[in-house]
Amino acid sequence: MRTTIFFIFLVLISFQNAFAQLDEIVEPYHIRTIQFKGTSAQSQLPIIELGQKLQLSFDDINGDEADYYYKITHYNFDWTPSDLSKGEYLDGFDDVRIETYENSFNTLQLFSNYSFTIPNRETRALQKSGNYLLTILDDDGNIVFTRKFMVIERVLSVGVEIKRARDIRKIDEQQVVQFTVNSQNLLLINPKQNVKTMVMQNSNQKTAIIDLKPQYTIGSELIYRYDQEAAFEGGNEFLFFDNKDIRSATNGVRRVQLNELYENFLYTDIDRSTRPYTFAPDINGNFQVRNLYAENQNTEAEYVVMHFNLQYFDDLDGKELHIYGNFNNWTIDETTYMRYNKESDSYQNARLFKQGFYNYKYVVVDRDGSITEGPISGNFWQTENDYTVLVYYRAPGARFDRLMGEGFASSTTINNN
């Protein structure tokens, strides 16, 4: 009897691990402003086609010209390592030192800016589609940080529509993603088993809905018409600041102060959850480094201590408030924590940012690490969000999951038909 129970326990653990997400390794404090780009002007989760360029840059505020290296690993849809050897998915080699770096110029905060592009002289091409992990290592072979990205081969066409929720209790708060997958040029065998999907809001993989199954098939089309299974909270438009001119109060900046570094104090933010929705253009949580007077943004943009201030009077019941956005890859850590200031009766944070345009919002973080956006920002069906649908396929006998389709839609076209 004990043997049977132990076997069942092992099976359950194996099943859970098979669908466990691979967590990215968060960068240490001295590594700042990681910009990871494909074809987008802003830093966000890169999804590139075979043959397209991938760019990574980051700053080391130790400023000691340390050596860093990169490795590239191929993964399956569920972020388990694929069975491909390195030579099958990589033309050239990795474990290469990042040779391009420049020291900061005319800045109070000294730093070294590192950058590289793939393909390059050593890593000539990525040869297979699918999920990839980029790992940055130091001179001793220790992992400094990791970032995920995707490579796509466009074989399947994906049509995406954004709907309001059918549930009357959620109709004012949620947005539902419905989509179709057309495979006119490829026979998809056993699609319920072999086709995998990922649906992302604002390129945030950490809140993605994964592995929805097709509900039915019409000809060569797979139809996904889910409601609550494919529903996202609408959220609210992101707050922002723009300190491209470091010496003067600009958009969102109330006061400027010079100590060891420049310090920018933002206007006090408030609870928006009970206020009417108001449209405000944003870049959906992303950021862009810029200095109004710099010729080289990478080395001449200054580091600034940004002061956040939030008035929020509801009981948190042991939970925490954090600032949230792609400025640190949607990570919750000690640098994003909002501390309560009894004198001002508000929550405050002082965090180091490189000059530029940044989106952010405030979220509530539970003891188990779960993140809730609604209590402070509110959830509105009108909110402008970008949605991306990725479609993977593994043919019978294949050894890896190919990323073969991508669909995109904005909630500006939302309807309730």
N, C-alpha and C positions, 0 to 999 in steps of 0.2 A: 504493500500500500504506500509506504514512504517513497519507494522508487518511482511509482506512478505519479505521485504528487510532485516529486522533484523534476520528472520529465516534463510535466505540464508547465511547471514554473519556467524551465529553460525555454520551452517553446514560446511562452508569452513574452519573455525577455527578448528572444530573438526577433519576434514579430515587431515589438516596439522599436528595437534598434534598427530594423530594416527601413523604417519610415522616419527615423530621427534626422532632424536637420543638422548639418555640419555648422557649428558655430564658428564665426570668424574670430580671429584673435585680435583683441583691441590693442591699439598702439600705446606705448608708454607716453608719459607726459611730455618728454622732450621731442617727440615726433608730432608735428602739427600740420594742419591744413593739407590733408591728403586729397589730391584732386585726381579722380579716376574717370577718364572720359573715353567715349567711343566717338560718335559723330556729333554729339551734343556740345553746345558752347558751355553749358553748365556742368558741374561735376555731378554725376548720378550713376546708377548701376549701368555699366556698359553692356549693350547688346549689339554686337557687330556681326557683319556678314563675313564669310570666308574671304580673306584677302584684304579686308579693311584694316585701318590702323587702330591701335589701342595705345592710349597715353596715360602714364602715371607720373605724378610729381608729388613731392612732399618736402617739408622743412625739418631740419634738425636744429633746434634752438641751443644745443650745446655748442654748435659752431666750431667743432674740432676736426672737420673734414674726415669723419669716420668712413670706413669702407662698408658698403652694403651690397648685397647680392640678391638675385631673384630666381625663383623656381616656378615652374608651371606644371600643374597636375590636372588631369582629366577626370571628371566624375560623371556618374549616372544621374538620372533625373532626381533620385532621392538623396543625392549627395553621398552615396557610397562610392568608393574608388572603382573606376571602370577596369575591365580586364585588358585594356589596350596597353601595349608597351609604349615607352616614351617615343621611340622611333616611329610608331604608327601615327601618332597625333602631332608630332613636332618635326618640322624640317629644320635641321640645325641642332642646337643644343641650348640648354639653360644652365642654371647654377653659375651665372655670369655676374661679374662685378658691374655695378652701375657706374659708368665712366663719366657721365655728364653731370657735373655739379658746379654751382657758382656760389660764392659767398655774398652775403647781403651787402648793399651799398647805401651809405648815408642813412642808416636806420639806428634807432636807439637800442633795439633788440638785435643782437648779433645772431645770425643763423646761416646755415648752408642749405641751399635749395638743390635737391636731386631730381632728375627727370630722365625718363627713357621712353622710347616708342617701340612697339612691336608691329610689323616686322623690323628687324635690324640686321646688322652684319652677322651676328651669331645666331639669333633666333629668326630664321628666314621666313617661316610661315607656320600657322596653325592649320593642320590638314583635316581635322575632323570637327564636325559640329558638336554641340552639347554644352555641358556645364564645365567651367574651369575654375581653379583656385590659383591665385597669384600669391606667392609667399615671399616676403622680404626677410632676409637674414642678415645678421651682423657678421663681423670678421671671425667670430668663434663658432659660427654655425647655429647660433641661437635664433629662434624665430622672433622677429620684431613685430610684425603684424601681417595679416592676410586680408585679401579682398577677393570677392567672387565676381565672375563675369561670365557671359554667355556668347557663344559663336553659333550663328544660324546659317543654314542653307535653305533658301526659300523654294520649297517644293509644294507646300500646301498653302492655300489661301484661307485667311481667317477673317470673317466678318463679325464686327462687334457692335452691339447696341446697348445703351444705358437706359434703364427703366426706373421708375419709382417703385417702391415695394408694394406688393399686393396686400400685405398685412396692414389693416387699417390702423393698427397700433403703432406701426413703424413708417407709415407712408410719408410723414413729414420729416423723417430723420435719415432714412436709408436710401442708398443707390444700389441697384441690382445690375449685374453684368450678364447679358445674354449673348451667345455667340454661335456661329456655325463654322465648321471646318470642311472645306471642299478639297477633295482628292482626285480630281479628274485625271491626272497623269500618273497616279500611283494607287494600286490596290491595297487598301488597309485591311490586313487580315486580323480578324478577332479584335476590333477596335476597343471593345470594353476592357480588354486585358492589355493590349499592346500600345494604345494611345494614352499618353499622359498629358495633363494640362496644368498650367500655373496661371493664376489671375492676380495681377498686382495693381495696387492703387498708388499712384505717384512714384512708381519705380521702387517702392519699399518692399523688399523681399521678405522682411520680418513679419509683415502682416498679410502675406499672400494666402490665397485660397488655392489649395493644390488638389490635383488628381480627381477632378470632377469627371464622371462617366457620361458618355453620350446617352441621351434619353431615348432617341430613336434615329433612324436613318431614312433619308429620302434620296434615292439615287446614289450619287457619290458624295452626298453631304451628311455630315454628322451634326445633329441638332442638340444644343445645350440651352434649355429654356427653364433653368432653375429660378426659384425665387429666394427664399431664405438661405439656401445652401450657397448662393453666389452673391450674397448681400454684403455691402460694406456700409459702415457708418459714414454719413456724408461729411461729418466734421465741419470745419469753418475755414474761411480763407486764412492763410498764414499771416502772422504779423511779420514785420520786416524792419531792418535798419540799413542805412546806407551811409558809411563813413569814408567815402572816397576822398573827401577833403578832411583831413584829420584835425585841422586846427580850428574848424568852425562847426557850429551846430547845424546839422543838415537833417534829412528825413529821419525822423524818429529819435534824433539825438538832442537832448535838452541842454546839456552842459558839457564842457570840455575842461579837463584839468591835466596839468603836466607835473608828474612826479619823476620817478625813475623811468617810467614809460608814459605815453599818453593814456589818459583814462577818459572814456566817454560814458556819460550817464544818460540812459534812455528815459523817456517819459514813462510815468507809472501806467502799467497795464491793469485792466479790470476783468472781472468775470463777464464773459460774453454769452454764457449759456442761456440766459433768460432774456436777452435783448434781441430785437428783430434782426434777421439776416441782412447784411449790407455787403454788396459786391465790392471787392478791392482786388485789383490785379496782383497776382503773385507768380512765383516760379515753382509752386508746389513743393516747397520744402528744401529746394536746392540753394546753391550759393555760387557766387562768382567773385574772385579776387580782383580788385582794381584800386589804383591810386590815381587820382585826377592828374597829378603832375609827374608821373613816372614814365620813363621810356621802356623799362623792363619791369613789368608787373611782378614777376616772380621774385626778384631780388630787391626791388625798391619799395614795395608795399610794406608799411610799418605794422608791427604788432601792437595791439591796443587792448587794454583791460576794459571790457564792456560790462557795465553795471545794469543789471535787470532788476526791476521792482514791480511786484504784483500785489494788488489788494484782493484778498480772497478770504471770506469770512465764514465759510461753511466748515463744519467739524471734519477733519481728515481721518479721525478714528485710527490713528497709528500709521496711516499711509503717508507718502511723500509727494512733494511737488518737484517737477523737473522741467527744464527747458528741453525742447525736442526738435530735431531737424536733421537734414543730411549733412550739416556742417561737421559732424563726427560719425557719419554713417549710421544715423538713427540709434545711437548707443546711449544707454542710461548709465552714468557713472558719477563719481564724486564731483567732477567738474560741472555737471549739469544740475546739481542739487540746489534747490531753493531753500535757504535757511530763514526761519522766522525771526524778525527783528521786533522785539517788544516795544521799543520806543516809537517806531513808525507804524506799528501794527500792520506790517506787510512782510511779504516773503522776498528775499533778496539773493542775488547771485553776482559774483564778479568772476568773469572767465576771459581768458586770453583768446582773441580772434585776430586773424590777419585782416588788414583793411579790405573792405569790399561791400558787396550787396548780399545780405543774408536773410533767408526766411526762417522763422522759428514759431513755435507755439508752446503752450504750457500743458503738461499732462500730469495725471495722477498715477502713481506707481504703487501697487499693492505689495504686501510683504513677500509674495511669491514671485515678484518681478513682472507681473502682468501690467500692461499699460492701458489706461483708459483716457481717451481724449475729450469725451463729452462733458465732464463736469465743469470744465473751465471754458473751453472753446465753444461748446454747444455742437449739436448735430443738425444740419439743415440739408434738405434734399436739393436746394438750389446751388449748393457750393460747387465751384468749378474744380473738378479733379480729373486727372489723366489716368486712363486704365490701359493696361497692356496684358494681352493674352498670349502665352507661349504654348506651343503644341509640340510634343516629343513623340517619336515613334520608334519602337524596336521590332523589327521584322522577326519572324520565327527563325531561330538559329543565329541571330545577330549577337554581337558581344558588347554592344553599348547602345545607349539611347541617343538617337539623332534629334537635334532641334531643327524642325522642318517647317514651322509656321509661326508667324507673329501677326497679331491683330492689334489695332490701336483705336481708341475712341475717347472723346472728351465728354464730360457730363454737361457741357453747354448745349448738347443736342438731346438732353434727357426728355423722355416722354412717358406717358402712362397708358399707351395703347396696347 
